[in-house]
Structures are given as C-alpha cells and as structure tokens.
Amino acid sequence: MMLALQKTRPEAGIELRDVPHPAAPAPHEVLIEVVATGICGSDLHVEEWTPMYQSFMTSALPVTIGHETAGRVVELGSAVTNLKIGDRVVINPAVPCGSCAACFAGEIDDCRNRQAVGMVRNGAFAKLVLAPADFAYVMPDNVPTELGALAEPLTTSAHALATADMSAGKRVVVFGPGPIGQGAAILARLMGASDVVVVGMNDSARFVTLRALGFDRVADMANADAKAQLAALAGDGFNIAIEAAGVPSVVDQALAVLAPWGILALAGMSEKPATFDMLRLVRNRLQIRGVSRTPKSAWITVLDAMAKDPSAFAPMITHRLPLRDALRGFELCHTREASKVLLYPA
C-alpha cells in the first residue's frame, strides 16, 4: 500500500488515503517512482469541485490527483524502447484518447477525450505513478530532479509566449504573479525581451518570489495609484501581454497597455465572461489569442531552457512538504502565501 491524495467524491474536498501500488505497466507504459509533485491551480479547482472539472472527472472517481511531477523510471512495459530503468523523467499529463477523430488524424493536441494523468488517470500525489512511455520525457543531466516538477506549468508559460509571437527585443507585461506568470517572465527574459513587467493584486508573497527571480518591475493593482504606476511602466506600450491570472477584468487592463499591433495571450482560465473596450482593440489593431493544450514543442523549449540555467527557475519553489501535509500545502496555495508548493511522497 502507499499514501495517495485522492478526489473521492463528486463534491468539494480531497482525501489522503492508503491505496494499492499500481499494477505492472502495460506494454507501452512505464512505472515511475515520484520524487516531487507540484500543486497546480487546477488541483485547487478540483478540490473546490468547480463545474469545469465536474464535467469530465466525475466518472473517474476515486482518482489520485497530481500532474506536475518528476521522478525515476523503475519498471518498463514490454514494448517500451525510448526509456530505460533509472531515467529521470517528467510527465506530460495530457494523454490523448487515441480513438477520436483528432487522434486518428494525428492531431493529438486537439483530442476531445483526453485521459489526463492526475484527473482521469491516477496521478502523482503518491509514491508511484504509471504513464505512457511516449509522454515521459528524459530530464537534462544537470537539472535537479525536483525542478522537473516545474516543467509542466512552465510549458503553459512557454506556449503562451509562442502564441503571442515572442521574439527578442519585445516588451512584455505579465498579469498574474503566480507560477505561470513567473515562468512567462523568466522565459521572456531568456528569449531576449527588452523589458518584462509583472502585474498582480494583493500578491506580496509572490512579489517576494519575483524579486528573488530578479524581477523588480512589478505593479500591485491593489495600490491606490496602481493605474498610474502601470501606465508609467507601460510608456508607449507593450508588444505582448500574457494573462496568467484567470481574472476576466484583466483582459481590458491588458489591452489598455498594449502598443499598436500588440498581442494579448490568455493563459488563465475563468468560467466567467470578460468585457473589454472593442473600439480600442479595433483602432490599435490588437489581437487576443487563447492558450491551451501545450504541444510537445513547449516541453522541448522548457527542458532546453532549464538545462541552460537551472538556477533561473529554482526560486519559484517556495515550500516543500511531505505528502502527508498535503492539505496544508493546498491552504498555502489558496491563501497565496506560496508560489509553488512541492509535495514529496512518504
């Protein structure tokens, strides 16, 4: 038996439970011994049981959650040739169903019935997790294993920048100082951005993390002079805005500080509608683009960036807790006292 953090019932809440070890891997699977797993914003939504997650997770319950993970391969399926015992890997949790029209067409990122690790398939808030071998990627040798738990959220950051046509010399503003926003800021800097500004709202703890990451140009929209401060930071306008907060009101705030031809990439998720100044968008020839379903290219971008400078990402991890203290970790995330909490199996 092993300790696991599970969603057991179709209502708010999560539970620590003793569950059996996974079965032997199927021919194209690997069994991974978990080193560390991060608490994701989507895990918080699963805990709260928001409608978005009810729609596809109910039939999978009970299920072990957790998908931002890194570990070591300890057992191979009979048909696995791309990995070996002992490989340190990260897991791409977006496993396609393999049987829908998109999958048959080879467009796996458009699969409409994904079997997500940590949501539909048993996940990594446990000692052991099964994953398809093709969705387990070997970590660079010089990257500490626990940093691999940052790879999955960083792929969203990387995909957001790619969606916004990021290139060297562009000015970037990131709304949302959590892990996705922090990752976007780090990667934009590594890609040669001429300026990176991060905007938050009552996020003092996360601003501390941003400063530890080397970002001093931050704006707290809770301040009385926040709009003037942001306008001063914007100057003639940013070329790219990344929305990583999932807050509908941010859409109009971001459009207001974009330069003509600027691009707003929406990486945050909200079930509420947004309103914005349509005339501004039209006159300034702005664009709004959605970010979802990160492709494998984003994983390559992230792992390459981590290999070049692992220390650039390490301060994102602010709390390390044993899995038995998972509920405390979730509380730290809910109250935004933490940036990234990693849980370590018992």
N, C-alpha and C positions, 0 to 999 in steps of 0.2 A: 504494500500500500504506500501511497505518497500523499502529501498535503497538496491541495489544489484550491484555487479561488474560482468559484463557480457562480454562474447565474442559474438558479434552480427553478424559479417560479416566474410566471408572467406578471410580475408586479415589481415595485421598487425594492432594491436590495440586492446584495450579493452575500455569499457564504464561503467560509473556509471549511473544506470537507476532506476527509480521507477517502481517496479513490484508488482503484486498482491501477497498476502500471499499464501503459499502453500495450496492446498486442504487438507481436512481431511485425515489422514493416512489410507492407505489400511489395510486390516486385519493383515498383518504381518509387518507393518511399525510402526515407531514412529516419532513424530514431536519433533524436538529438538530446543530449544532456544539457539542460539550461544552465547558463552562467548568470545571466541577468536579464530582466524584462522590465521595460518602462511602462508607467501608467500613462495612457493616452487619453486625450479629451473624449474620444469615442467610448472608452471604457467608462468614463463618468456618465455619459449618456445612457450606456447600457445599464449601469447601476440605477440611474433615475428612471429608466424604462420609458424613454420618450417614444412617441409614435413611429418615428423613422426606423427604430430598431425593433419595435414590436412587429412590424410588417414582415420581417424575414427571419427573426430569431426564434419566435415562439415555438415553432415545430422542432427546433433543435435542442430545446431544454430537456434535461440539465446539460450545460456545456461549460467547460473550463475556458475562461476568458484570458486575454493577454496575447498581444501580437507583435509588440516592439521588442524583439528578442535577439539574443546571440548565445551561442553555445558550441558544443563539440559533438561531432558525429560519433555515435557509439555502436550503431548497427546499420547495415546496408540491406536493402531489398535485393532480391536475386538478380534483377535486371539493371541495377544501378552501375554506371560506368564513369560518371563525371565526378564522383566524390570518393573519398577513402576514409577509413576509420581514423579518427583523430583530427580531421579537418575542422577548423574553427569557421563557423558559418553564421550568416544572418538569414532570416526567413522573410521572403516576400509573401505576405499572408493572403494576397489577392488571387486565390486559386480558382481558375475557370472551371465551369461545369463539364466542358468537353462535349456537350451534346446539343447546344443551342445553335441557331443559325450563325451567330457571330463566331462561335468556336469552330464550326465547320468551315467557315470562310477564312480561318486563320487570324481573325481579329479578336484575340483573346481579351484585350483591354475593354472591349465592348460587350463582354459576356454579361447577360442579364440575370444569371442564376449562379453567381459566384459562391463557392464553398469556402468562405473566408476562415482562415485559421484564427481561432480566438473568438469567433462569433457563430459560425455554423459547425466547423470542425473544432475539436478540442484544442485549446491554445496553450500558452507558455507560462501562465502563472502556476507553475508546477515544476517538478524535478525533471520530467521527461516530456517531450512533445514529438509527435510524428509530423512529417511534412513531405510533400512531393520533392524528389531529388532535384527536379528542374527548377524549383522555386527556393532552393537553398544555395546561397552564393558564398563562395570562399572569401574570407576576410584577408586584407593585406597583412603581411607578416608583421609589420611594425605598428599595427593598430591594436591597442589593448582590447581584450575581448569585451569588457563591459561597455566600451564605446560603441561596439556593434549594435547595442540596444538603441542607439540614437539613429541608426541608419534609416529605419522605416519612416519616422516623421521627417527626417531630412530629405527623403525623396519627394515628399509633398512640397517642401520648400524649393527644391531644385526644379520640379515640374512647374511650379508657379512662375519662376523666373524664366524658364524656357518658353512658357505660354505667353509671357509678356515680352518676348524677343530681347532678352537681356544680352548686352554686349558691353565691352569695355568703354569707359567714358560716360556712361549714362548715370543720371541722378536717380536714386531710388528712395522711396519712402515706404516703410512697412507699418501697417496698422495692426497692432496686436503683438505684445512683447513676450508672448509665451514661446514654447519650443519651436513651433512652425515659423513664427516671426523671427525668432533668434536665428534659426537656421537660414532663413532667407537673407537676413542681414549678413551673416558670415559668408555665405556663398556668393552674394553680390560683391562683397569686398574682395573675395578671392578671384572673382571674374573681372575685376578691374573697374568697379563702379567708381565714379569720381566723387560721389557723396552718398552716404547712407544715413537716413534719419528714421528713428523708430518712435511710434506714437502709441500711447497706452491710456488707460483710465483707471486711476487708483491702483497702480501696479508697482508700488515702491519696491517690493521684494524682487520683482522681475527686472526692474531698472538696475538694481544692485548687480544682478547677474549680467545684464548687458554691459555694464561698466567693467565688470571682470573680463568680459569678452573683448573689451577695447572699444566700446561704442559710447561716446559721450553726448552725441547729438540726439537727445531724446526729448519728447514733449508729453506731458501729462495733461490730458484733456479735462481732468478734474480741477485744474487750477483756474482761477478767475480770469487770467489773461491768456488762457490756452490758445484761443483762436488767433490772437495777435502773435503769440510766440510761434505757432505753426506757420503762419503767413510769412513771418520773418525768416524762418528756416527754409521755406519754400522758395523765396526770392522770385525768380522768373518762372518757377515751376519745375516739377519733377518729370522725368521721362516715363518712369514706371512707378506704379503704386501696387503694393501687394496687400490685400485684405486677408489677414490671418486671424481675425478675432471672431468671426461669425456673428457680427453685430450689424443689423440692417442699416442703421444710421450712418455707419462708416462709409457706405457707398457714396453718398453725396459729399461727405467730408473729403474723401479721396479725390473725387472729380474736381473739387474746388481748388486743389493744389497741383493739378497736372498741367504741364505745358501743352500747347497745341500739339496734336498728334500723339498725345500720351496714351498709355495703355494701363488699365486697371485690371489686375488678375484677382479673381475671387477664389481664395483657397479656404476661407472659413465656411462653416455650414450653419445655416439657420433655417428653421421651419417657418419663420415669419417673413412677410414681404418687405421689400425695401422701396423707398421712394427717392427720386433724385431729380435734379434740375435738367430736364431734357433739352432745354434751349442751350445751356452751357455745353452739353455733350455734342450737340449738332454743330454749333458755331465753332467750337475748338477742335472739331473732328476727332473727338476722343473715342476710345473703344473700351468695352467691358467684355472680358473673357472669363469663362468658367474653368476651374481647375479641378480635375477629379481623375481617378483611375490612373495612377502613375505608371508609366511604361518602364520597361527594363532599362531603357537608356538613362532614366533618372537614377536608378541604382548604380549604374556604371559611373555616372557623374559624381555621386556621393562617395562611393568607395574610393575613387581616384582622389577626390579632394581630401578625404580622411587620411589617405596614405601619404599625401604631400605634407600635411601638417596636422597630426592628431591633436596637438596641444591647442589648436584653434577652436576645437569643439569641447574639450574636457570641462570647462567651467559651466556648460549647460547643465551638468549633473549637480544638483544641489542637495539631494537627500538619497541616502542608501539605507534600506531597511530590509530585515528578513521577511520572508513571505508571511510568516505568522502575524506580522504587524501591518498587513496589507490595508486594513480598514483605516488605520492611522495615516497611511500614505494617501489614501483617497481623500481623507479630510484635508490634508495639506494641499492637495490639488484643488479641491473645491474652494478653499479659502484663499487661494493664490499666494500662499506663503512659500510655495515651492515653484521652481521652474520645471525641472524634470526629476521625478522620483523613480529610482530603480529598486525593484524587489529581487531578492536573492533567495532561491529555494532552500528549504530546510534540509 
